[in-house]
Amino acid sequence: MDYFDIFIGILGSAIRLSIPLLFTALAGLFSERAGIFDIGLEGKMLVSAFASACAAYWTGNAWLGLMAGIVVAIAFSFLHGFASITNRGNQIVSGVALNFVAAGLTIVLGQAWFGQGGRTAQVPGSGRFTPIILPGADAMREVPILGPLYANVISGNNILTYIAFLMVPISWWVLYRTRFGLRLRAVGENPGAVDTAGISVSWLRYRALIVTGFLAGFAGTYLAIAQSAAFINNMSAGKGYIALAALIFAKWKPVPVMLACLLFGFLDAFANFMQGKSIPLIGEVPVQIFQALPYILTCVLLAGFIGIARPPKAGGVPYTKER
Amino acid sequence: MNTASVQLPAWINYGVIPLLNLALAFFFSGLVVWAIGESPVEALRLLLIGALGRGEGIGFTLFYATSFIFTGLSVAVAIHAGLFNIGSEGQAYLGGLGAALVALSFDRYVPWYVTMPFAVIGAALFGAACAAIPAWLQAKRGSHIVITTIMFNFITSSLMNYLLVRVLIVPGKMAPETRTFLEGGQLPKLDWLISMFGGRLGAAPLNFSFLIALVMCFLVWVLIWRTKLGYEMRTLGISPTAASYAGIPYAKIVMIAMLISGGLAGMMALNPVMGASARLQIEFVGGAGFVGIAVSLMGRNHPVGIILAALLFGILYQGGAELSFDMPSITRDMIVVIQGLVILFAGALEYMLRPAIVRLYQQISGK
């Protein structure tokens, strides 16, 4: 096989693997910029994957599946908010707790409802997001370089993939060009100032968490009924944490978040491709190196060797009104 | 009225509130069981019988509790210094490598009681090594310890995966695990402890590391409340500015606290690796590091509380396993749900009931 074809193949799979990361990292972006640490992203992804698979199976409609995924992820966001905003609990503890609840509940309910060891039933074709062939993809295929790129990387993805990339400029616009975004960023840096301006810190943070749940719902739905056709035990498999790493790697900014997710997705695709193959001179590279690379890179970044990653100043600190 | 500054007596703070939070967690767990269509009362009865009904059940319960004591102490030591170590999972995993390397090299030549001290040191050193980089990043580079320990859980997992699949695996075997340790590399079972109470241990893997765990509880208590180092750690945990004002070196205390925390997590590996399966297996930690967070929270970061909370989770793990046999519609993962709810109510929502209790207390005491 031609090297270029291989490259196109890896690139296509990199895009597909980076979409759940992208939705989740953008979800985390909103809550962390508002000053709420969210290590419960993994759990939100998992519950929304489960909900969307169930709803899509029962209704046979992929969009209703997406809605269910979003609603359930927002519900989990509210729980996180209730613990960490209303009750001023520890945000990390709340995130850990919700990850556990999500991991357990999806399997317990899945087993009770479908009896397949935690899997949901196979979702019929109408309940899935299937690849869309963009106009002219087949005609373009013969054009050198651009043709395969258009036909195999840009075309042939499902609608959620395009929505994911659309969410990047939208997130940027919301965060940097709207009043809501300005206040959201302010509440993550200096909630006292926001409070003094007469704006409710709690309500603002709750709204940020709603956006987080909304985006995490897309991520779970993508896993369950776009990438596969059912919910499988623990199908998020640490993607929520990779997304968190991507968010930090991107220094809490929307466009770099996209690039970081693409990079981590590419590493994943490359690892899959390299499995069992050997590089001349070096020999076989253990696939585990690629699996660990996103985390290693993030730690190197956090060590301050690739610029400085400065988290939102009020992140992780519950806000107490002065009295 | 603001209730946050009202002082409550210790028996409410350390007794009533945690128990009420626990009760809430169990209430919601019961709702889940009920929603599946089973009886929560019956489920609880089966769970308790499975965990405490026979000597073998008790042996399993204490076996699980042993692991949770180690990881609970690990989390608690870090919390006293104001650090949230959620890397106990990875530190225990790497600790297993330390214990296994000692066992593999000693087991042919010496009896277990010679191997054991070296294995304890090996496990603790490897666990501490896994905590060292996040600790250094926090102390010197100001990176958030929560983030870096999460990252290190995954890095450790990849590393161990590689070592077990490629390096330590027995040639010609399929399972990614080391060879079985000979008797010189195994910790003896505690049959006598159970027979003292008239039970029989049976197949339960309760072993010598249970006693090591109890010794560690005592040592941690001494460290935190009876030494200068422990005092410095607690000062740093309560107020970093006061600590720096008092001349307590931030970087040094952070490093030491995290190394001790990682070492305790590493020792957890003695229990499953040298006590139960007598070999290093893939993913042998199985979430015990995260349970440590719940145990430490429930036990209010005190060794006595940690033992009680570890027993509770031991009962849940063993009873949950038995329950899933008796009620096939409830899978073992129900434990994970209960665990999550306990962390939620006892940890994140620990102040939820406080205002109501303060008001009730004030009414009753007539102030």
Boltz contact constraints between the chains, C-beta under 6 A:
constraints:
  - contact:
      token1: [A, 83]
      token2: [B, 348]
      max_distance: 6.0
  - contact:
      token1: [A, 83]
      token2: [B, 349]
      max_distance: 6.0
  - contact:
      token1: [A, 87]
      token2: [B, 349]
      max_distance: 6.0
  - contact:
      token1: [A, 87]
      token2: [B, 351]
      max_distance: 6.0
  - contact:
      token1: [A, 87]
      token2: [B, 352]
      max_distance: 6.0
  - contact:
      token1: [A, 89]
      token2: [B, 348]
      max_distance: 6.0
  - contact:
      token1: [A, 89]
      token2: [B, 349]
      max_distance: 6.0
  - contact:
      token1: [A, 90]
      token2: [B, 348]
      max_distance: 6.0
  - contact:
      token1: [A, 92]
      token2: [B, 84]
      max_distance: 6.0
  - contact:
      token1: [A, 92]
      token2: [B, 146]
      max_distance: 6.0
  - contact:
      token1: [A, 93]
      token2: [B, 347]
      max_distance: 6.0
  - contact:
      token1: [A, 93]
      token2: [B, 348]
      max_distance: 6.0
  - contact:
      token1: [A, 94]
      token2: [B, 348]
      max_distance: 6.0
  - contact:
      token1: [A, 96]
      token2: [B, 293]
      max_distance: 6.0
  - contact:
      token1: [A, 96]
      token2: [B, 343]
      max_distance: 6.0
  - contact:
      token1: [A, 97]
      token2: [B, 340]
      max_distance: 6.0
  - contact:
      token1: [A, 97]
      token2: [B, 343]
      max_distance: 6.0
  - contact:
      token1: [A, 97]
      token2: [B, 344]
      max_distance: 6.0
  - contact:
      token1: [A, 97]
      token2: [B, 348]
      max_distance: 6.0
  - contact:
      token1: [A, 100]
      token2: [B, 336]
      max_distance: 6.0
  - contact:
      token1: [A, 100]
      token2: [B, 339]
      max_distance: 6.0
  - contact:
      token1: [A, 100]
      token2: [B, 340]
      max_distance: 6.0
  - contact:
      token1: [A, 101]
      token2: [B, 337]
      max_distance: 6.0
  - contact:
      token1: [A, 101]
      token2: [B, 340]
      max_distance: 6.0
  - contact:
      token1: [A, 103]
      token2: [B, 336]
      max_distance: 6.0
  - contact:
      token1: [A, 104]
      token2: [B, 333]
      max_distance: 6.0
  - contact:
      token1: [A, 104]
      token2: [B, 336]
      max_distance: 6.0
  - contact:
      token1: [A, 104]
      token2: [B, 337]
      max_distance: 6.0
  - contact:
      token1: [A, 104]
      token2: [B, 340]
      max_distance: 6.0
  - contact:
      token1: [A, 105]
      token2: [B, 337]
      max_distance: 6.0
  - contact:
      token1: [A, 107]
      token2: [B, 331]
      max_distance: 6.0
  - contact:
      token1: [A, 107]
      token2: [B, 333]
      max_distance: 6.0
  - contact:
      token1: [A, 108]
      token2: [B, 331]
      max_distance: 6.0
  - contact:
      token1: [A, 108]
      token2: [B, 333]
      max_distance: 6.0
  - contact:
      token1: [A, 108]
      token2: [B, 334]
      max_distance: 6.0
  - contact:
      token1: [A, 108]
      token2: [B, 337]
      max_distance: 6.0
  - contact:
      token1: [A, 111]
      token2: [B, 331]
      max_distance: 6.0
  - contact:
      token1: [A, 112]
      token2: [B, 36]
      max_distance: 6.0
  - contact:
      token1: [A, 112]
      token2: [B, 329]
      max_distance: 6.0
  - contact:
      token1: [A, 241]
      token2: [B, 150]
      max_distance: 6.0
  - contact:
      token1: [A, 286]
      token2: [B, 162]
      max_distance: 6.0
  - contact:
      token1: [A, 288]
      token2: [B, 158]
      max_distance: 6.0
  - contact:
      token1: [A, 288]
      token2: [B, 161]
      max_distance: 6.0
  - contact:
      token1: [A, 288]
      token2: [B, 162]
      max_distance: 6.0
  - contact:
      token1: [A, 291]
      token2: [B, 158]
      max_distance: 6.0
  - contact:
      token1: [A, 292]
      token2: [B, 155]
      max_distance: 6.0
  - contact:
      token1: [A, 292]
      token2: [B, 158]
      max_distance: 6.0
  - contact:
      token1: [A, 295]
      token2: [B, 151]
      max_distance: 6.0
  - contact:
      token1: [A, 295]
      token2: [B, 154]
      max_distance: 6.0
  - contact:
      token1: [A, 295]
      token2: [B, 155]
      max_distance: 6.0
  - contact:
      token1: [A, 298]
      token2: [B, 151]
      max_distance: 6.0
  - contact:
      token1: [A, 299]
      token2: [B, 148]
      max_distance: 6.0
  - contact:
      token1: [A, 299]
      token2: [B, 151]
      max_distance: 6.0
  - contact:
      token1: [A, 302]
      token2: [B, 143]
      max_distance: 6.0
  - contact:
      token1: [A, 303]
      token2: [B, 137]
      max_distance: 6.0
  - contact:
      token1: [A, 303]
      token2: [B, 141]
      max_distance: 6.0
  - contact:
      token1: [A, 304]
      token2: [B, 141]
      max_distance: 6.0
